Structures are given as structure tokens and as C-alpha cells.
């Protein structure tokens, strides 16, 4: 049960990616996704195909590109993340499942006759803030420039938006479910109340005699076998120059004429307007929509009525009639704006079903004069002109990159060049341990560590205002272990600790063996003749595993993974010694009649069970359209991506 929840816990990277197809991610994601999974290209041969979903195939190259893209997106947030960590953390598998799910959902929706109107797609594209001009309206030229920059087409973007919209409407009612049967909650509640009683002993490595100092051959052998302990990761020296709003301030300041022109172009925005806050539910079936509307008119809150039907209500705040019509339909907008606050509207037919809406609030926004609007317009125009000027400057600089080097560009553009010391991808300076990484360098270092030796300088975005940096890698310092002569004292210390830990383990293993043969743990520890800390009794319910916000102590976790009357061994952190855990008694939990625990468990499971349902729904859709995987091709690609990173990129 709740295997999907367990998988999320096991693979935090994979969980975030796997759920990516659930939401409508926006135009920015669509434009950055250049892989064509629509099946319109040349069919791949069986050896090049990782999965067949219905009538479509997912090519090996498409999966590889998608994994690389997801990895790059995560690396922007975690510059030190390696491909090996991403793959072993579940990222590869989750990306594959997302591609299969999205392809299956698309075909399933088509078989059900679901369509997304051109007007709805137009509205999504036009609503992107980065695609508006100085007049606040959609700028077709800017849109086409973004398409060219990302190497995609309007048709592909529209197809992807339609696919994501259909997926969203299919999955949201399922993932929003939160109902949990009492018997299911009772089983989990019983488990939470289960109690375990035992004892914990500890054999510190320092309790064992340190032994003689290591000889030079012993030390050399230990150092050679443990080179990874003393290895310095790859570091890079980076040269960069920042270009921000100050560089274009003179040309970006809006004039009074531009402010007046923007006011005139947006006259409808500043005119008096009837604004409505609307809570609405989209229902596929007219009869179900009629029943839901009746419940709301009878006094049931629309959110509660929607949840009872397995749906979710959406609240749209301060809607103008034209904008609302673009999201729904002219008929729905006419009905909603003919009603008053508190009225229930519908069901009214919409492109994707029937809409039941409640007018939550209505107010009249007074008109704004030019003088009243000037401050806001000046701020908006300044941002837009600054972004446009920085974009033009960045484009011009990128055009010059093929003909100029870093020093030439810095001189031509009158920039201030800066230089970092040899830094890790995280920004840490190993040679200066007291210096803290500069967060402002994160995007610069991410780009620098993604570059190869000999690459030309590149421009790197720094902020939403269009600021960017010119970045060049001056030197790559390869990963290598520090020479033994520089760290001899540290290696001697590690050798001594390692030897003590091995000796302590032999003694601890003998104690565990004696305890498992029936000798009391206290007697088995006393037989070692070592000076040891006293035994600690442990008694806790399973709920304690979730109650500790700082993480579950390893001995307590082990206690709940053991049979009764057994003893197990656990290594202490930092090679401090060995922990011995003995479980004496298991007291079964019984939550019958404990409504507080059962209701609490129902609430906790209810927060994630919708995702479990969504996962099962996704499997059902895959089965309905027909899905097969090329296990050999998937395994080979996964192995290639896991082992295809350089030695300097290993953790």
C-alpha cells in the first residue's frame, strides 16, 4: 500500500521529476523542451527505441536528451550535483516514466475525444509576461524570437501546450482525492502504536588500545588504498564581468511621451471595470454538473461539494469579463457577469465540460487618470525597457563571441573584469576555509563548470531583470589527491582511527554472537574487559520514527527492523565505534476506539493518497493504450549515463 509514497521517500530527485507531468508547467518549460516526442518524425528502429506507447515510440536519443535536460535544470539549483548522483537518485527512471506517462495521456485523451481549443492555447501563450511589448500587449515578434532562440516551432509549442492542458484536466481530479477508508487507516494506526522494548550498548573505538605508530610502508599502503579520502575535487578559476541595469539606465528610462502612449494603449486596463472573484468547477458530465450546482445552491460550499464529487474548485480573483471569457467561453462569461455576488451560475457548457461557478465577490474598480497611472506605468516601462536593452546588449555580445575573446569584449564594452580563485562548483575555496561561498556566483560557476576546456566565453543570465555576465574559464585544476607529505599527520590519525575501528568491530561482533546465543547483553559486554559506557534501555512506539524532526536515530530505526529476541550491530557515525542493539519485546498496537489516532492517520495518508491514485491511474492509462519497454536499451543507456561522467565528476 502507498507504494508511490514510499518511492517518493526513497528517491527525492525522482519524485519531483515524475510528478512534473501533473501540472501545466507553462510556456517556459515548453520552449525549453526541444525534443519531439509527438511521433511525427521518422520512426526509430527497435534498437533505437526505449519504449513503445500506443502508436508512438520514444527514441533513445529523446530519452537521453530529456535526462540531460532534467539534470541541467537540477544542477542550476545544485551546482555540485553530478550525473552519477542524479541517476542513482532516481532521476533517470523518473524522467523515463514522465515521458511514457505524457505520451500515454496524450493518446488516451485523444481517444476520449478531448480537445483544447485554439483560443485556449492562444490565451496561455499571450499570458506569458516575457512575451509582452512596451504597450503591455502580446508581442508576436518577441514570441517568434524566443522560438528561434530555442530551436522550436509555433506548431510544436501549441501541441505541447494542448498535451499538458489535457493531462492537467485528466489528472487533477484524481490527484486531488483525499478520502481514506477507516479500515485502511486502522491498519496504519495499529502499526504506529506498536511498541518495541530493548537495550543499546556501545563499544567506542577509543576503548581499544591504539597500538604502535604506523611504519612508513604501512602508512603508504593505507594512503594508496584510501586516495579518495584525500582527493581534492576539480576546481576552476573563472573570469567574469557583470552587465546589469545600471549599464543601460540612460537608454531604459521611459519618457513622458512613452508613458502617455502606454496609458493610451492600455486604456481598457485603466478604465472603470466590473471585477469578479469566481470559484468554479469543471464537470465532464451535465447530469453530475446539475447535481453539484443544486448542492451549492442549497448551501453547501462549492469547494466541499467539489471534493465530495472527487473534483477540485478553482478560484479566479478579480476577473474582467473579456479575460474570463478567454479562459472559459463567451457563454460562461455572460452568465457569470450577469449574476451578482453570492449567486450560483450553471451548469454552462465550456470547451472541456460543464462549468458550475459561484460569484464569491464583486466590486467596481474606478478609472485611473494618466496622473494616477504614471507611477505604475513608469515602473513597468522601466522594467520592460531595461529587459529589452539588456537582451539587445546580450544578443550583440553573443554575436561577437565568435570573433572576439574575453579581454577584447571587456575592453570594447568598457566592463569591469573580475577573477575568482580556484573554486569548487559549490563556490567553496579550499585554500581559504574561512571564506564563505558567494551566492551571487552560483549561476556563473554553474555555467563555468558546464563548459569544456577551450570553450569560447559565454553569456550567463543572472536575474529576471535581464542582467547577465560574460564568463570565461581561465584554468581547470584537475581533481587529484593531496600529496602524502602535505597531509601526513591527518593520514596517521586516519590510520589509527581505522585500525581501532577494525579491532572494535571484532570485539563487537563477538558480543553480538554471544547475545544471539542467549547470553544477556550486559554479561557479553562485561566479558570484553573494556571500559564501556553503561547499557541504555530503549522503549518507543513506531510513531516515534516520524516524530523526530531532526531525523530518526539509526539505533531506533534498526530496532523497528528486527525480530524479537535478536541482537544486531551498527557502525557509529565518523568511525566512533560500534552500536549494539538488542530487541527484547514487541508489543502490538491496537488503535480500535482511538478516534484521535485514526483520524490523524487518515489525515496524514489523505495528503498523499491522491498521488497513489494518480500513479495507479497512470498505469491504467499506459495499459489501455498499450505500453512496452525495451529493457536492454534502457539498461544500457542508464549504465552509459551513470559511467559516462569523468573521474573528476564523481562524488
N, C-alpha and C positions, 0 to 999 in steps of 0.2 A: 504493500500500500504506500501511496505517496512517493513512488519511486522517482517521480520528476523532481520533487522537493529534495530528495536525497542526492540526486545528481547535481542539483544546483549547489548544494553544500560542498560536494566533492570537487566540482570544477567551477570556481568562481568566474574564470575567464569565459569558459564555455557557456555558462548560464546567460551572461549578458548578451553574447552574440546570438545564441539560439533563440532568444526572445525578441531579437531585433525585428523579425518579420511581423510581429504582432501589431506594432504601431505604424501609423503613416509617418515616415521619418522626415518628410519634407523634401523640397526640391534640391537642397544642397547635397543630400545623400544620393539622389537620383543622378545629379550631374556628375558626381564623383565616381559613379559606378559605370565604368566603360564596358564591362563585359556584357556580351549579348547572349542572354540565356533564353531568348524567346523562341529558339528553334528555327529561325528564319534563315540561318546561314547554311553552309554546306554540311551535311550530316557527317559526324565523325565516325571513323572506323571503330570496331569493337575495342581494339587495343587502346584507342584514344578516348574512350568514353568511360566515365566513372559511375554513371547512373543513367538509367532509362526511366522516365516518369511519364506514363501515358504515351503520347505520341512524340514527346520531346526527349532530347538527350542533353546531359550535362557533360561537356568535354573536359578532358584532363586539364587543358590549358585554362579553361574558365575557373575550375576549382582552384588551381594554383594561383591565378590572379586574385581571386576572391580572398584566399587565405592571406596572401601577401598584403592586400589592401586592409583587411581587418587588423593584421599585425601592425601595419604602419599607423593606423588610427590609434591603437592602444599605445604604441611607442611614443606618440606625441604627448601622452599623459605620463608615461613611464619610460623615460629615455633609456634607462638601463635594461629594459626588457629585451631578452634575446628570443630568436625564433625557436630555439630548443625549449625555452621556458613556456613560450606561447603554445607550442604543440603539445608538450607534456601536460600543460594545464588545462587541456580540453579545447583549446581554440580551433584546432584543425577539424576535429569531429563536429563541433558546433557550427562551424561555417558550412561544412558539407550538409548538415541537416537543414540549415536555413535555406540553402539553395534548393534542396529537394522539396522542402515544405512550400516555398514560394512558387515553384514550378507546378506542384500538385494543386495548390489552392487556386492558381490561375485557371487551370483546366477544369477543376471542379466547378468554379463559379460560372465558367462559360457553359458547361453542361446544364446548369440550373437556369440559364437564360438571364443571368445578372449582367448588367451593362452599366457603364459610367458615362454620362452624357458629356459631350464636348464642352458644354457650358461649365460643368463642374470642374473639368480639368483646367479650362481657361481661368477659372476663379482661383484655383490653387497656384497656378503659375503667376498670375497677376498679383497675388497676395504676398509674394516674396519681397521683403524690404530692400534687398540688394538689387532688385530689378526695376526700381522706380527712378524717374528722372528728376530734374530740379523742380518740376511742377507737381511732384507728388503722384504722378500717374505712371502706369506701366510703360517702360521704355523698350520697344521691340529691338532697337539696335543694341542695347546693352544685353538683352537676353541672347541675341544671336552671337554676340562677342563671347559670352560665357559658354555657349555651346561649342564654339570653335576652340576656346581655350581648353576645354575638357575633352575634345575629340569625340563628341557625340552629336546626335541629330535631334531635331524637334520631335520627329515621329517616335524615336526611341524613348525620349523623356516622357512623352504623352502615354506611351504604352506602359512604362514603369509606374507612372502615377496612377493609371487606371488599375493596374495589378494590385498596387498597395492599397488603394481605396477599397477594392473588392475584398481583399484579405482582411482589412480592418473591419468591415461590416460582417464578415463571416466569423471572425474570432472574438470580437469584443463581447457579444452576449455570453459566450462560453467562459472566457477568462474572467469575467466579472462575477461569476457564480460564487456564492459563499455558503450555500446550505450544506450542513454536515449532519448525517443521521446520528441519533443518540447512541446507537449500539456501536458505531464506529468510534465515537468519542469516548465511550465507556472503556473500550479495549485499550486505547491510548492512555486514558486516565488511570486505569489499573497499573499500567506499566510505570507511569510517573510516580505512583505511590509505593511501588516496590522498594523495599529497604534492604540494604546489604550491610553486614557487620563483619569487620575483620581487623587486622593489625598491619602496621607498616614498620619495617626495620630499615636501617641504613648502614652501609659499610663504606665510610669515606676512603677515597684512595690515599689520603694523607695518613690514615691509620696504619698503612702498610709501610714497612721500612723503605726509605728512599733508595738505598743501595749505593754503590760506589759511583763516582763521577764517570760519565761515558768516555771511552777512549776515542781518539781521532777516527779510527776506522768505523767504530760504532756510530759516531756522530755523522760521518759522511754517508754511511748506508742509510741512516734514518732520514737525513736531509734529502737524499736522492729519491727515496721511496715516498716522500711527502712534499715533493716540489710544489704541488698545487696549493699547499698551505701558505707558501711564501711567494706565490706568484702575484705580481702586480698586473692588474687588468690593463688592456690597451688604453692609452691616453692620447689626447690630441691637443696641439697648440693651434688656436684659431685666431684669425684676423677678421675683424668685422667693423662695419660703420653703420650707425643708425640713421634712418631718414624718417622723421616724424612730422606732425602737423606744423611745427614751427618752421620747417623748411619751405612750406607752401602757404604760409599765413597771409602773405601780401596778396597773392592771387586768389585766395579762397574766401576772403572777406566779402560777404554779399553787399551789393549796393542797394540804395533805396529803391531804384528802378526795378531791380530784380525782386525785391521783397513785394513791391506793388504788383508786379507781373505774377508772382506766385499766388498772391492773395486773389487776383482775378481768376487765375486758372483753377483755384480751389474754392471758387465761390460757393459751391454746394456744401462744402465742408463747414464754412463759416456762417452759412445761412441758418435760420432757426430750424430745428429738426425735432421730429417726434421720435424719441428713443424708447425702445422696449427691451426689457430683460426677459428672456423667454426660456423656460425649461421644456424640453421636448424629448419625445421617444419615437424612434423609427421602428415600426412593427411590420413584418413581412406580410401578415395575413389581415384582411379587412375585418373579419369577424373578431379576431383577437384584439385588433385596434379598437373596435367599437366597445368591447367589454372593458378594456383598460380605461377608455375615456369615461365610461359610466362610473367606474370606481373612483376616478379622480373627481368627477362632478359630485359624487356622493360624499366627498370629504377626505378621501384617502390621499395623502401627499403623493405627488406624481413620482417622486423617487422611490417611495415604498411600493407603490403599485407596479412600477417597472421591475424592481428587484423580485417581486413575487412572481412575475412572468418570466424571470430569467434574463431580464434586459437591464440596461443602464440608461438613466436620463442624463441628457447633456444640457448644461445651462449656458446660454449665449447672452452676454451682457451688453447693454446699450447698443442694440442693433438698429441700424437705419433700414428702412423698408427695401431699398434697392440692394443693399448688401445682403440682407436676409434672403431676398428672392434669389440672389446668385448662389446661395448655399443650399436652398431648398427648391422652390419653384414659385412662379408668379402667383399661382392659386393659393399656396400655403401662406405667402406673404400678405396677400389681400385679406385672407381670413384672420391672420394674426393681428394686423394693424387696423382691422375693423372692430376688434374686441377691445375691452378695457381691462385694467389691472384686476386680477383675480379670476377672469374668465378662462374657461377651458375651450380650446379650439380643436376641432377634428372629430374623427379622423379625416384627413385630407390626403389625396394621393400625391406622392412625391416620386422622383425618379427611382428610388430604391425601396419603395414600400409605401406605407401609410404613416403620416405623422399625427401624433397626438401632442398638443402643446398647451402649456398654461402660461398666461401672461403674469409673470411674477411682479414686475414693476413697470410703470410708465411715467416718463417725465419729458417736458418740453425743454430742449436746450436753446437758450436765447441766441440770437445772432451776435456775431462779433464784428466790430468795426475794424478797419485797417489798423488803426492805432492800437486797439486791443490785441490784435493778432500779430503785430510786428515782432514782439519779443520772441514768441514761439517760432515764427517763420524765420527770423534771423538765425536762431539756434539750429533749426532744421536745415536751412540752406547752407550754413557754415559747415555742418557735418557732411552734407552731400557734396559740396564743392571741394572740401578737404579730401574726402574719399576719392572723388573723381581726379583731383590734381595729383594725389599720391599714386593712383592707379596709372595715370599717364606717365608719371615720372618713372614708376617701376617698369612699365612696358618699354619705355625708351631705354632704360638701363639694361633690360634683358636683351633688347635688340643689339646693344653694343657689346654684350658679354663675349660674343664670338670673335670680336675684333680687338678687344682690349683686355688687359689684366687688371688685377685688383688695384695696384698703385696708380695706374693711368686713370681708372674710373674715379678713384678718390680725389685725384688732383683735378680732373675735369669738373666734377660735381661739387668741388670745394667742401668735401666731407672731412670729418674728424676720424682718423683710423684708430682702432683700439686693438689690443692683443691680449690674449689670455695666457696664463702659464699652462703647463701640461695638465689637462683636466680629465677626469673620468666622464663618462656620459652623464652621470648624475650631477656634474659640476663640482665634485669634490677635488680639492688639491691635496694629494697625498703628501707632497713635500711641505705643506703648510697645514698641519692638522687643526690648528685653531681657527682657520678661515672657514666661514660657512658658505655653502653654495649660494650663488646669486640667482633667485628665481627668474629674474629678467633674462638670464642667459639660456633658460631651458629650451625655447624654440630654436635658438641659434645653435646650441650644442646638438640638438636632435638632428638638424639638417647636416651639421658637420660630421656627425658620426654615421649618417646615412650615405655620405659621399665616399668616393673611392679615391685612392692616391692618384694625383694628376688631374683630377676633375677641375673644370673651369669654375670660377666664382659663381655664386648663385644668390638670388634674392629670396629672402625668407620673411613671410608675414609675421608681424609682431602684435597686432591688435586689431580690434574691429573697426578702428578709425582709418585703416588703410596703411598704418605705419609699417615699415619693413626695414630689413637690414641687408647690406651687402656682405656676404660671408665667403671666406676662403680658408681652406685648410692649409696651414703653413707646414706642419710636420705631424706625422703619425709615429707615436712612440709604441712599438710593438709590446704586446704582453710578454712578460718574462719574469722568472723568479729572481728575487734579490740574491746577490752572491752570499755564500755562507759566511765569508769573513765579515760582512757588514752586520749580520744578524746572529752571530754565534751564540750570544747569551740567550736570545729568545729560543734558538733551536735546542740548546742544552735544557732550558726549562721545559720545553715541549717534550723532549726525550724522557725527562724524569717523570713528568706527569703521565705520559703514555705508558711507561713501564709500571708505574704504580697502579694505573687503571687496569692493566692486564693481570697483575698479581691480585688486585682486589676482586676481579671477576672470578678468578679461580676459587677464591675463598667463598664468595657469594654463591657460586654455582653449587659448591659442596653443601652450603647451608640449605639451599632450596631443595636439593636432592634428599637431604635428611628430613626436612619438614614434610615433603611429599611421601615419605615412607612412614610417617606417623609421629616423628619426634616433635614435641612442642617447639614452636619457633624460638621462644626465649632460650630454651636449652641448646638449640642448634647454634644460636648466635654466641652464647656463652662459651661453647666448645672451641670457638676460634681463638680465645685468649687475647683478643684485641680490645682496646679501649673504645667502645662504641656508644653512640647516643642511645637512650632508652627507647623501647618499642612505643609506638603511638597507636592507641585504639582509633578505629575509623568506623563511623556509623552514619549512613546518609541514605536518603531516598533518591531514586533516579532523577527526580525533578531537580536535584542539585546540579546535575550536569548542564542544565540550562539556566540556572540561577546565578552563576558566576559571570559577571560582565567582563571580567579580565581574562576569561578562558578557563577551561576545565583543567585542574591539575592532573598530570599524567597518571599518578597512582590511583586517583579516584576513577578516572576513565577506565583504567585496567581492571579495577575492582568490579566494574559492571560488565566486563567481557570475559569473566572467569567462571568456571563451575565451582560449586561449593566444595569446601574441604581441600582446596588446592593452593599451591604457592607458586608465584611467578617472579621472574627477575626483570628489572627495568633499569636501564642506564640513566644516571642522573645528568642533568644539563652540564655542559662545559667540562665533561670528564671529571666531575667532582666525586664520583664513586658509583655505587650500585644500590638501588632501592629494591627491597624485597617486600612483596605484597602477598598477604595471606587472607583468603576469604573463608570465613568460618560459617556464616549463616545467611541464607536468602529468605526474607520474609515477603511473601506475595502481597501485592497491593489489592485493595478492594474499595473501589470508588462508588459502589452502589449506595444510593441515597445521599451522596455528597454532591449536591447540585452545583455548588460553587466551583468545584474542581472540574466537573463535567462541562459546565457552561464555559468555563475558562478555556478548556481544551477545545471545545467546539469553535470558540472564537479564534484561537490560535491556528487551528487547522483550516478554518474558513478563510484565513488570509492567503493561503497558498493552494487550496484545493481547486480553485478556478484554473490555475496553471496546470494542475494534474489533468483536469478535464480537457483543457486546451491541447495538451500533449496527446491525450487519447483521441481527441477529435482529429488532430493532425495525422495520427497513424491510420485512422479510419479513412480519411481522405486519400492518403497515399495508397491504401489498399483498394479503394474504389476506382481510382484512375489507373492503378497498376504500376508498381514501382519495383525495380530490380537494381541491385548494386553490383559493380564489378569489384569484388573484394580484393582481387590480386592487384589491380591497378591502383585502388585506394591505398592499400598497404604499402605499395612501392613508392607512391608519391609521398605518403606520410613519412616513410623512412628517409627518403631523399631530403625532405624539408627538415627533418629532425637532425640529420647528419650533414646537411649541406652548408651549415654555418662554419665559419673558420674557427680555428682553435682559439683565436683571440676573442671570439664572441661567446665562448662558453662561460657559464656562470662559475 
